[in-house]
Amino acid sequence: RLRPCSTRAGFGCRISKIKVPRSGHGCKTASTEQPTNPTTPAAERGCMSDFPIRSRKGGANPYVSSDANMPETKPPREPGAAYVFVPTLAACALLLLYVGVGVVTGVSTDYGVSSVRGSSANVLRVATWNVAAINNNPFEYWITHDDKAYNKLMSDVQEFVSNPGERDVIVEEVFSDQMWDSLSKKMKEVGWAGVDEVDKMWKDDFRSRKIVGDFLTDSTLGKKRLASMPDRVMNTIRTENGNVMRPTVINCFQGDLGTQEKWFKAWMAFMFETRVKDQMVYETLLPIKRSKYPALSEDEERLSIPLQTLCGAIFDAILVHMMNSIAPTTWQPLRSELCAALNSQKDSRTLEILERTYGDADVLFVQEAASAFVRTASASLGDKYHILAPSSMDPKRDQNSLVFLCKKRFPATASEFTDEVLSSLSKAPVANGDLYAATVFDSSNRPFVVASFHGDTNGLATIPVTDALLAKIPENHKLLFGLDANTYEKEREGYQGAAKYQAFIIDKGLGSQHGVDSSIDVKRYTTFNARTYLQPQLNKAVAFDERYTNINVDRNPKDFILYTPRDFELVDTGRDNTGERTYTEDMMFPTLKFPSDHGVTAATLRLLPRRRV
């Protein structure tokens, strides 16, 4: 059995057991099957089980990525090269003869030559995609955008924060004493304790700080989460009647923030006059615990509710002042454009890609999906797919792992065993919704385990969860596991390396889209993003010119498709950061057309016959 040759871009080369000439980095196999119409959208073709797999790239071959480097036309025939040009009827006759010989001799009859690829019942198309990316802040990540106004705005923001010069005024000039008096009065009216102590902090400290050097870029303030925590809680509050947004630069608030006065009036109304989920907005704030954020003093922990409210207001005031200083007429229209592409239409664009580009898949693994996305997906794709979500789905955290199963391929009801897997974990950082695992039978009554998982930021839960899942797989079940493993190109303390994870899964008897070898190309990235200077954790911000070198750039091979090699053979694999089955190597994403910070990882697998004893 030959190993597939590799290419860094997109789908690799198909595995072939017949000698064929090579061209560039690609491979070419011959096929006797009649191709389906290559122009037919995946959404109209149905699941992969509805048609045979093609083994030669065409002009718009839906099964081979356009960046696979596979030859469009037949190269000159070379000595010793085997080509198969057999009419369909003759191929069927040869196939019947091959099967007959297999029955007599005991040799596997599962279409063991590349010229006869096998029935669609023995081919599965699978893909995994972390669909999260930008949740609320359209400016959070550098995006690939051709608009000169956007690129100038983000460059000017970076310059303002990096080299503020005379623009680094004191806080009181952007968040006045009068504003603080109004805010502190409201704090007392709602019954908060410690407001007088926070008032002293304002007068003795915060009002005279420089807005950039002493506030935005103060690493200690960042470690205390006094500005980022209220943003996390109140940036965008999801309700049954839609999203309620804090008046700030870093979400999709639709009101006018053209002046400090307009901003503050809207901000106060949001905080103290708006009710969400049977409580006022100010009641949604959470205490900040010193046990989790040790940079806090005991007094700051005790006063964390009014203190984070003050810091959150100062933070928002600084951003409004900055944007109105550097781009007074353009920043709000640009934000509206970004919000339409990356936020308000994010779910619809995500589902469009899944339906139009990957609607031929038998199994889709999805991570970091909001509970609202589950409902939307059920309405959009529910006729074709079982939309499977964990029973412990977290509607507040909104980072849930899902599995979409093609109903034609998997007509039976899946049986979830997520809790059994999680119960065997001890200290692994896994939250409700991170994992989904179930058993299911396909249309040929073959047993499968399907699982989807979203790892923690450092990837430290990935190996424990994989181990726990393997321990719970019933005998004779075939495994398909799609995950955002959060693995990293470079090995470093406290982070899970991709190479070590691949070696681990091989040692456990598994394969991945990287193959069945313990070594992999760690530069087959599935993420490429970096935070801008327009978000609350500036310690994670990256200058645009440092997007290839800064340690905070997330350019890593994070996503995996795992399978059991005794049951499956890898036919091809690919990555996609465009929504068109292509991967552009040096392009940061998300983009206005591709709404996630993870690329789609796809693979075609061929089911192997059961070994004869």
LOLUM-432617 format. One line per field, with one value per residue (C-alpha): residue in one letter; y, z, x. Coordinates in Angstrom, 3 decimals, decimal comma. Layout:
drenba: c(A; ...)
north: c(Y; ...)
up: c(Z; ...)
east: c(X; ...)
//
This chain:
drenba: c(R; L; R; P; C; S; T; R; A; G; F; G; C; R; I; S; K; I; K; V; P; R; S; G; H; G; C; K; T; A; S; T; E; Q; P; T; N; P; T; T; P; A; A; E; R; G; C; M; S; D; F; P; I; R; S; R; K; G; G; A; N; P; Y; V; S; S; D; A; N; M; P; E; T; K; P; P; R; E; P; G; A; A; Y; V; F; V; P; T; L; A; A; C; A; L; L; L; L; Y; V; G; V; G; V; V; T; G; V; S; T; D; Y; G; V; S; S; V; R; G; S; S; A; N; V; L; R; V; A; T; W; N; V; A; A; I; N; N; N; P; F; E; Y; W; I; T; H; D; D; K; A; Y; N; K; L; M; S; D; V; Q; E; F; V; S; N; P; G; E; R; D; V; I; V; E; E; V; F; S; D; Q; M; W; D; S; L; S; K; K; M; K; E; V; G; W; A; G; V; D; E; V; D; K; M; W; K; D; D; F; R; S; R; K; I; V; G; D; F; L; T; D; S; T; L; G; K; K; R; L; A; S; M; P; D; R; V; M; N; T; I; R; T; E; N; G; N; V; M; R; P; T; V; I; N; C; F; Q; G; D; L; G; T; Q; E; K; W; F; K; A; W; M; A; F; M; F; E; T; R; V; K; D; Q; M; V; Y; E; T; L; L; P; I; K; R; S; K; Y; P; A; L; S; E; D; E; E; R; L; S; I; P; L; Q; T; L; C; G; A; I; F; D; A; I; L; V; H; M; M; N; S; I; A; P; T; T; W; Q; P; L; R; S; E; L; C; A; A; L; N; S; Q; K; D; S; R; T; L; E; I; L; E; R; T; Y; G; D; A; D; V; L; F; V; Q; E; A; A; S; A; F; V; R; T; A; S; A; S; L; G; D; K; Y; H; I; L; A; P; S; S; M; D; P; K; R; D; Q; N; S; L; V; F; L; C; K; K; R; F; P; A; T; A; S; E; F; T; D; E; V; L; S; S; L; S; K; A; P; V; A; N; G; D; L; Y; A; A; T; V; F; D; S; S; N; R; P; F; V; V; A; S; F; H; G; D; T; N; G; L; A; T; I; P; V; T; D; A; L; L; A; K; I; P; E; N; H; K; L; L; F; G; L; D; A; N; T; Y; E; K; E; R; E; G; Y; Q; G; A; A; K; Y; Q; A; F; I; I; D; K; G; L; G; S; Q; H; G; V; D; S; S; I; D; V; K; R; Y; T; T; F; N; A; R; T; Y; L; Q; P; Q; L; N; K; A; V; A; F; D; E; R; Y; T; N; I; N; V; D; R; N; P; K; D; F; I; L; Y; T; P; R; D; F; E; L; V; D; T; G; R; D; N; T; G; E; R; T; Y; T; E; D; M; M; F; P; T; L; K; F; P; S; D; H; G; V; T; A; A; T; L; R; L; L; P; R; R; R; V)
north: c(0,000; 3,313; 6,332; 9,504; 12,119; 15,448; 19,042; 21,900; 23,555; 22,175; 18,627; 16,267; 13,519; 10,529; 7,173; 4,951; 1,320; 1,621; 3,273; 6,656; 9,512; 12,483; 16,135; 18,682; 17,802; 16,175; 12,642; 11,263; 8,187; 6,638; 5,975; 3,969; 5,707; 8,304; 11,639; 13,589; 17,042; 19,072; 22,287; 20,976; 22,660; 20,410; 21,478; 20,000; 16,823; 15,578; 13,638; 11,760; 8,442; 9,579; 9,356; 7,701; 9,356; 10,869; 10,110; 12,599; 16,332; 18,127; 21,801; 22,192; 18,840; 19,047; 16,373; 17,655; 21,043; 23,410; 23,856; 20,155; 20,660; 17,730; 17,978; 19,338; 17,413; 14,080; 14,370; 12,589; 8,872; 7,615; 4,156; 1,725; 3,980; 2,250; 4,050; 2,576; 3,579; 1,002; 1,630; 1,417; -1,913; -3,533; -2,197; -3,773; -7,097; -6,877; -5,959; -8,998; -11,179; -9,592; -10,207; -13,804; -14,403; -12,854; -15,192; -18,237; -17,185; -15,449; -12,164; -8,965; -7,931; -4,347; -2,723; -3,094; -1,273; 2,412; 1,868; 0,592; 2,955; 1,176; 1,960; 5,153; 3,046; 2,509; 6,162; 8,834; 12,529; 14,259; 17,776; 19,584; 23,329; 25,550; 28,216; 30,709; 33,531; 37,025; 36,918; 40,552; 42,841; 43,374; 45,057; 42,362; 40,586; 41,788; 40,765; 40,605; 43,568; 45,472; 48,674; 51,333; 53,159; 50,067; 49,473; 53,139; 53,114; 50,053; 51,439; 54,739; 52,924; 50,988; 54,221; 55,992; 53,240; 52,616; 56,250; 58,512; 61,488; 64,580; 62,619; 60,736; 63,057; 62,381; 60,314; 63,257; 64,888; 61,992; 60,779; 63,892; 64,478; 65,208; 61,804; 60,076; 62,009; 60,795; 57,223; 57,082; 58,504; 55,712; 53,118; 54,295; 54,385; 50,704; 49,808; 49,022; 49,073; 50,666; 53,480; 56,081; 54,023; 53,804; 57,563; 58,008; 55,762; 57,970; 61,203; 59,922; 57,719; 57,063; 60,616; 61,707; 58,651; 59,006; 57,318; 55,165; 54,781; 54,487; 52,838; 51,058; 49,602; 49,126; 45,421; 45,268; 46,630; 43,972; 41,200; 42,355; 42,156; 45,378; 46,577; 43,284; 41,494; 43,928; 43,860; 40,065; 40,105; 43,081; 43,522; 41,825; 40,209; 37,642; 37,481; 35,773; 39,096; 39,694; 41,109; 43,950; 45,784; 48,046; 51,444; 50,915; 50,957; 47,223; 45,698; 46,299; 48,961; 50,833; 54,172; 57,293; 57,489; 60,655; 62,565; 61,777; 63,176; 60,999; 57,951; 58,591; 59,197; 55,913; 54,063; 55,131; 54,160; 50,747; 50,120; 51,325; 51,460; 48,301; 44,963; 41,662; 38,144; 39,299; 41,494; 44,892; 45,058; 46,234; 43,105; 40,889; 42,006; 39,334; 39,754; 39,302; 36,681; 37,144; 33,363; 33,423; 36,813; 37,152; 40,600; 41,964; 43,288; 42,250; 45,655; 45,507; 42,087; 43,373; 46,449; 44,628; 45,396; 49,223; 49,309; 47,317; 49,488; 52,599; 51,005; 49,713; 53,200; 54,759; 52,121; 52,779; 56,540; 56,276; 54,184; 56,615; 59,536; 57,759; 56,778; 60,223; 61,741; 59,655; 58,840; 60,913; 60,387; 56,885; 54,604; 54,097; 53,283; 50,886; 49,205; 48,743; 47,035; 44,723; 43,909; 42,909; 40,513; 39,186; 39,405; 39,881; 37,661; 35,326; 32,386; 32,678; 32,837; 29,873; 27,812; 28,893; 27,483; 24,263; 23,809; 25,002; 23,839; 20,922; 19,793; 16,564; 15,504; 12,443; 13,790; 17,395; 18,198; 21,706; 23,392; 26,576; 26,899; 29,090; 27,554; 29,908; 28,415; 24,958; 26,196; 27,980; 24,962; 22,679; 24,917; 25,227; 21,753; 19,654; 17,951; 16,526; 16,131; 15,015; 18,020; 16,467; 18,619; 17,630; 17,263; 19,457; 22,239; 25,566; 28,309; 31,088; 30,179; 29,410; 27,229; 23,938; 21,007; 19,475; 16,620; 16,739; 13,271; 12,753; 11,164; 9,062; 7,630; 7,424; 6,927; 5,585; 7,652; 8,338; 7,356; 9,958; 8,905; 12,258; 12,154; 8,719; 10,111; 13,253; 11,313; 9,594; 12,901; 14,391; 17,749; 18,329; 21,839; 20,797; 22,784; 21,883; 21,779; 21,214; 17,538; 15,512; 11,737; 9,181; 5,766; 5,363; 2,764; 3,589; 2,433; -0,813; -1,457; -0,794; 0,653; 4,002; 6,334; 10,002; 12,727; 16,456; 18,404; 21,918; 22,009; 24,623; 27,515; 25,750; 22,342; 20,662; 18,845; 17,347; 14,230; 13,444; 13,758; 11,621; 8,987; 9,071; 8,752; 5,768; 4,022; 4,267; 3,147; -0,069; -3,046; -3,189; 0,442; 2,612; 5,985; 9,356; 12,250; 15,892; 18,367; 21,730; 20,263; 23,693; 22,277; 24,418; 24,374; 25,075; 22,983; 25,097; 24,731; 24,722; 24,248; 21,084; 20,623; 19,323; 16,916; 15,355; 14,996; 13,258; 10,898; 10,239; 9,315; 7,064; 5,290; 4,786; 3,069; 6,040; 7,974; 11,605; 13,718; 13,943; 10,185; 7,226; 8,317; 9,874; 12,750; 15,520; 18,807; 21,255; 24,085; 22,815; 25,571; 25,777; 29,149; 32,477; 35,391; 38,088; 40,552; 44,252; 47,199; 47,703; 45,206; 45,111; 42,726; 44,804; 42,447; 40,132; 42,800; 42,297; 44,969; 44,320; 44,122; 41,414; 39,135; 36,427; 36,621; 37,718; 34,935; 36,135; 35,367; 32,260; 30,475; 26,834; 23,365; 23,155; 21,051; 17,275; 14,510; 11,207; 7,739; 4,092; 2,884; -0,691; 0,623; 3,481; 4,399; 8,077; 8,963; 12,706; 15,663; 19,423; 22,779; 25,716; 29,349; 30,799; 28,795; 27,516; 24,398; 26,358; 27,513; 30,721; 30,287; 33,842; 35,209; 36,129; 35,155; 35,649; 37,731; 39,398; 36,194; 33,606; 34,177; 31,999; 32,147; 28,385; 26,874; 23,932; 20,631; 17,948; 14,356; 11,571; 8,134; 4,716; 2,021; -1,069; -4,601; -6,630; -8,739; -12,402; -14,833)
up: c(0,000; -1,075; 1,157; -0,246; -1,462; 0,259; -0,607; 1,801; 0,082; 0,318; -0,524; -0,724; -3,262; -3,590; -2,515; -5,499; -5,864; -9,547; -10,990; -12,482; -13,654; -11,379; -12,229; -9,738; -6,212; -7,243; -8,079; -10,756; -10,631; -13,310; -12,871; -14,722; -13,038; -14,819; -12,995; -11,751; -13,155; -11,601; -11,752; -9,570; -6,131; -3,159; -1,650; -4,638; -4,867; -1,432; 0,900; -0,224; -0,092; -3,027; -5,579; -6,330; -5,565; -8,413; -8,586; -11,189; -10,926; -13,327; -13,949; -10,947; -9,260; -6,071; -4,328; -4,936; -3,700; -6,423; -4,601; -4,784; -7,675; -9,496; -13,295; -15,168; -18,318; -18,984; -19,060; -21,733; -21,169; -19,635; -20,041; -17,508; -16,527; -16,186; -17,418; -17,372; -20,053; -19,704; -20,655; -17,802; -18,855; -19,227; -15,841; -14,266; -15,875; -14,546; -11,140; -11,049; -12,097; -9,383; -6,763; -7,890; -7,677; -4,221; -3,007; -4,263; -3,016; 0,207; -0,935; 0,104; -2,532; -1,410; -4,712; -4,186; -7,318; -8,054; -11,411; -9,539; -6,630; -5,040; -4,355; -2,631; 0,362; 1,102; 0,870; 3,504; 3,158; 6,503; 7,577; 10,845; 11,492; 14,532; 13,499; 16,330; 15,505; 16,055; 18,439; 19,295; 18,426; 14,664; 15,207; 17,411; 14,751; 11,812; 8,776; 5,104; 3,584; 0,334; 1,643; 2,049; 4,636; 6,864; 6,564; 7,317; 10,331; 11,868; 11,129; 12,797; 15,866; 16,171; 15,884; 18,450; 21,008; 20,195; 19,846; 21,356; 22,018; 22,923; 22,360; 25,600; 27,663; 31,180; 31,789; 33,137; 29,691; 28,110; 31,159; 33,157; 36,878; 36,043; 34,364; 37,392; 39,733; 37,741; 37,683; 41,390; 42,264; 40,323; 42,008; 45,398; 44,284; 43,333; 46,707; 45,875; 48,806; 48,722; 46,277; 48,509; 48,529; 44,731; 44,640; 46,508; 43,944; 41,210; 42,761; 43,904; 40,939; 37,905; 36,914; 36,470; 34,619; 30,982; 28,748; 26,873; 28,923; 32,303; 31,337; 27,975; 28,079; 31,848; 32,111; 35,803; 35,072; 32,385; 34,771; 37,195; 34,420; 35,664; 32,130; 30,214; 32,663; 32,323; 28,563; 28,585; 30,576; 29,018; 25,516; 23,839; 25,876; 23,975; 24,711; 23,157; 21,547; 20,068; 21,176; 23,667; 23,154; 25,392; 23,807; 22,907; 19,914; 20,114; 19,305; 16,843; 18,807; 16,274; 18,050; 17,356; 19,268; 17,574; 20,802; 24,405; 25,563; 23,198; 24,266; 28,014; 27,848; 25,966; 28,269; 31,456; 29,997; 29,054; 32,497; 34,754; 32,717; 30,588; 31,679; 30,244; 31,236; 34,241; 35,681; 35,128; 33,147; 36,133; 37,981; 35,433; 36,609; 38,382; 41,225; 40,173; 42,337; 43,634; 43,619; 39,822; 39,265; 41,997; 40,816; 42,601; 46,112; 48,841; 48,697; 44,914; 45,146; 47,767; 45,642; 42,305; 41,252; 41,468; 40,573; 37,353; 36,443; 36,725; 34,762; 32,116; 31,673; 31,396; 28,842; 26,663; 26,948; 25,789; 22,738; 21,698; 22,075; 20,099; 17,180; 16,915; 16,964; 14,187; 11,917; 12,925; 9,703; 8,651; 11,667; 12,309; 8,660; 8,521; 11,704; 10,262; 7,192; 9,331; 11,612; 8,659; 7,347; 10,562; 13,156; 12,114; 9,025; 10,479; 11,101; 7,709; 5,942; 7,971; 7,060; 3,437; 3,302; 5,018; 2,695; -0,603; -0,306; 2,134; 1,586; 0,111; 3,425; 5,314; 8,637; 9,695; 13,005; 14,362; 17,390; 19,378; 18,127; 19,942; 21,022; 18,588; 15,789; 16,644; 16,092; 12,872; 11,550; 12,321; 10,301; 7,402; 7,205; 9,295; 6,283; 5,235; 8,521; 12,079; 14,089; 17,243; 20,269; 23,775; 26,386; 28,614; 26,016; 27,652; 26,379; 28,165; 27,276; 23,685; 22,832; 21,957; 19,902; 17,396; 14,905; 11,678; 10,328; 6,837; 7,331; 4,208; 5,333; 9,031; 9,221; 12,788; 15,958; 17,643; 21,273; 23,211; 25,788; 26,390; 30,150; 30,401; 28,802; 30,939; 34,140; 33,716; 33,519; 36,688; 36,341; 32,597; 31,739; 29,989; 30,222; 29,424; 25,673; 24,766; 23,887; 22,082; 21,666; 20,434; 18,844; 15,647; 12,919; 9,224; 6,515; 6,193; 9,927; 10,653; 14,112; 14,461; 17,212; 16,215; 18,420; 18,270; 20,708; 21,357; 23,391; 25,901; 24,724; 25,563; 24,302; 27,625; 27,706; 24,227; 25,129; 28,312; 26,395; 23,514; 26,018; 27,852; 24,595; 23,420; 26,746; 26,242; 22,599; 22,335; 20,676; 16,857; 16,476; 13,841; 15,144; 13,439; 15,630; 14,531; 16,896; 17,429; 19,370; 20,010; 19,193; 18,306; 15,712; 18,251; 21,352; 24,516; 28,190; 28,994; 25,397; 23,499; 20,448; 17,240; 16,522; 19,957; 19,606; 16,248; 17,801; 20,654; 18,425; 16,268; 19,407; 20,311; 16,998; 15,305; 12,131; 11,260; 8,134; 8,365; 7,789; 9,864; 10,502; 13,773; 11,999; 10,362; 8,554; 11,382; 8,862; 7,504; 9,450; 10,072; 11,858; 11,028; 13,080; 15,417; 17,726; 16,903; 19,264; 19,386; 22,106; 25,919; 26,247; 24,724; 26,106; 23,286; 20,549; 17,538; 15,241; 11,629; 10,570; 13,207; 12,025; 10,950; 13,920; 17,088; 19,598; 20,030; 16,382; 16,187; 13,112; 14,032; 12,900; 15,389; 13,760; 13,387; 11,950; 13,693; 12,525; 13,128; 10,360; 10,713; 9,437; 7,091; 4,457; 3,853; 0,233; 0,316; 2,656; 2,433; 4,130; 3,291; 4,453; 1,616; 1,710; -1,784; -0,910; -1,321; 1,173; 0,704; 2,715; 3,646; 4,132; 7,630; 8,431; 9,144; 6,071; 4,929; 3,015; 5,448; 8,932; 11,163; 12,513; 11,874; 8,424; 7,433; 7,546; 5,263; 4,395; 2,207; 3,802; 2,236; 4,435; 4,573; 4,590; 7,756; 7,910; 7,201; 9,796)
east: c(0,000; 1,474; 1,411; -0,150; 2,261; 1,871; 1,235; 0,946; -1,932; -5,403; -6,294; -3,375; -3,016; -5,232; -3,909; -3,339; -2,334; -1,548; 1,520; 0,806; 3,003; 3,427; 3,211; 4,462; 3,404; 0,152; -0,898; -3,171; -5,309; -7,437; -11,100; -13,699; -16,621; -18,693; -18,352; -21,291; -21,844; -18,980; -20,962; -23,752; -23,580; -22,921; -26,220; -28,076; -26,006; -26,951; -24,665; -21,587; -23,416; -25,541; -22,743; -19,386; -16,084; -14,140; -10,454; -9,270; -9,390; -11,697; -12,214; -14,488; -14,209; -16,253; -14,186; -10,664; -9,490; -8,387; -5,090; -4,259; -1,795; -3,368; -3,015; -6,014; -5,157; -3,542; 0,280; 2,315; 2,362; 5,574; 7,115; 5,732; 2,881; -0,432; -3,520; -6,962; -9,401; -12,106; -15,715; -18,158; -19,719; -16,328; -15,302; -18,388; -17,491; -13,939; -15,290; -17,549; -14,610; -12,452; -15,118; -15,491; -11,767; -11,794; -14,503; -12,598; -9,182; -10,182; -8,613; -10,408; -12,916; -13,286; -12,275; -8,575; -7,372; -7,559; -9,225; -12,293; -12,788; -15,716; -19,334; -20,392; -21,485; -17,783; -16,752; -17,322; -16,840; -16,185; -15,249; -14,601; -14,936; -14,688; -17,185; -16,638; -14,199; -15,568; -18,492; -19,119; -16,205; -15,830; -12,454; -10,929; -8,845; -6,833; -8,844; -7,958; -9,782; -9,242; -10,845; -8,147; -10,258; -10,339; -6,610; -5,862; -8,185; -6,559; -3,097; -4,023; -5,407; -2,156; -0,158; -2,363; -1,778; 1,886; 2,991; 0,323; 2,612; 0,595; -2,607; -1,961; -4,161; -5,411; -8,537; -10,547; -10,435; -12,373; -14,340; -15,099; -15,677; -19,315; -19,644; -18,168; -20,483; -23,511; -22,222; -21,354; -24,770; -26,468; -24,253; -25,427; -29,062; -28,989; -27,494; -23,872; -21,457; -18,015; -18,817; -17,157; -13,966; -14,039; -14,635; -11,355; -9,611; -11,026; -9,824; -6,422; -5,582; -7,747; -8,770; -5,143; -3,881; -2,793; -5,364; -2,840; 0,321; -1,386; -4,652; -4,972; -1,468; -1,211; -0,357; -1,296; -4,757; -5,064; -4,079; -6,763; -9,407; -11,000; -11,769; -11,959; -14,306; -17,232; -16,697; -16,924; -20,156; -21,937; -20,529; -23,487; -26,240; -28,273; -31,980; -34,989; -35,886; -32,454; -29,120; -28,790; -25,500; -23,491; -22,801; -19,144; -16,832; -16,093; -19,467; -22,282; -24,169; -26,279; -26,666; -24,628; -21,338; -20,131; -19,445; -18,545; -21,881; -23,943; -21,963; -22,334; -26,095; -26,617; -24,179; -25,985; -29,360; -27,988; -26,506; -29,279; -32,502; -32,312; -33,745; -32,496; -33,451; -35,538; -32,793; -31,278; -28,036; -26,009; -27,112; -25,350; -21,905; -19,891; -17,406; -13,779; -12,107; -8,594; -8,146; -8,355; -6,724; -4,085; -2,979; -6,057; -5,613; -8,028; -9,721; -10,018; -11,650; -14,115; -14,901; -14,764; -18,352; -18,232; -14,532; -14,915; -17,894; -15,742; -12,885; -15,270; -16,735; -13,270; -12,248; -15,309; -14,832; -11,209; -12,169; -14,916; -12,509; -9,786; -12,030; -13,605; -10,130; -8,574; -11,559; -14,611; -16,570; -15,518; -15,231; -18,942; -19,852; -16,882; -18,006; -21,507; -20,010; -17,886; -20,802; -22,961; -20,303; -18,777; -21,540; -25,148; -24,796; -22,193; -24,535; -26,198; -22,813; -21,533; -24,582; -24,282; -20,744; -21,805; -24,773; -23,313; -19,698; -19,937; -23,501; -22,132; -20,568; -21,747; -20,484; -19,836; -18,170; -18,767; -17,202; -17,888; -21,442; -23,942; -27,235; -28,989; -26,860; -28,211; -31,766; -30,835; -28,942; -31,883; -34,170; -31,718; -30,158; -32,521; -34,104; -30,741; -28,879; -29,447; -28,213; -26,741; -25,899; -24,767; -27,485; -25,300; -25,231; -24,390; -26,750; -24,826; -21,237; -22,282; -19,286; -20,914; -19,609; -22,016; -22,211; -24,240; -25,055; -26,442; -29,868; -29,583; -26,251; -27,178; -30,950; -30,918; -31,093; -27,758; -27,201; -25,213; -22,631; -20,905; -21,455; -19,830; -16,682; -16,617; -17,201; -13,848; -11,970; -10,567; -8,824; -8,946; -10,235; -13,446; -16,686; -20,284; -20,800; -17,133; -17,667; -20,297; -19,957; -22,484; -22,876; -24,868; -25,460; -25,208; -27,589; -25,616; -26,032; -22,354; -21,646; -19,872; -18,752; -18,919; -17,459; -16,817; -14,624; -13,351; -10,164; -9,092; -6,912; -3,648; -4,787; -4,058; -7,408; -7,026; -5,015; -7,036; -10,316; -9,028; -7,904; -11,222; -13,163; -11,104; -11,713; -15,481; -15,733; -17,765; -16,138; -16,108; -17,239; -15,590; -14,383; -14,829; -13,680; -13,502; -11,903; -10,338; -7,435; -5,879; -2,457; 0,532; 3,283; 6,016; 6,484; 6,573; 5,801; 2,111; 0,912; 0,039; 2,255; 0,689; 3,554; 3,292; -0,466; -0,072; 2,502; 0,085; -2,846; -0,663; 0,528; -3,133; -3,818; -5,518; -4,914; -5,604; -5,934; -2,146; -1,943; -0,855; 2,742; 3,819; 5,568; 3,556; 4,053; 3,321; 3,086; -0,217; -1,938; -5,665; -5,589; -3,949; -5,189; -3,956; -5,647; -5,620; -5,181; -8,933; -9,889; -9,572; -6,608; -3,844; -1,226; -2,382; -2,332; -0,067; 1,356; 0,407; 4,068; 4,638; 1,843; 4,320; 6,674; 4,867; 4,250; 0,662; -0,156; -2,307; -0,934; -1,087; -2,237; -5,089; -7,797; -7,886; -10,019; -9,268; -10,262; -9,448; -7,050; -8,320; -11,662; -10,739; -8,212; -7,443; -8,189; -7,628; -7,622; -7,702; -8,055; -10,288; -10,166; -12,248; -15,485; -14,636; -12,572; -9,345; -6,728; -4,742; -1,558; -0,590; -4,095; -5,226; -8,775; -11,631; -12,394; -15,587; -16,408; -15,059; -16,524; -14,326; -10,786; -10,435; -10,268; -12,417; -10,512; -11,947; -11,128; -12,430; -12,206; -12,730; -14,199; -12,039; -13,427; -13,373; -10,261; -10,756; -9,466)
//
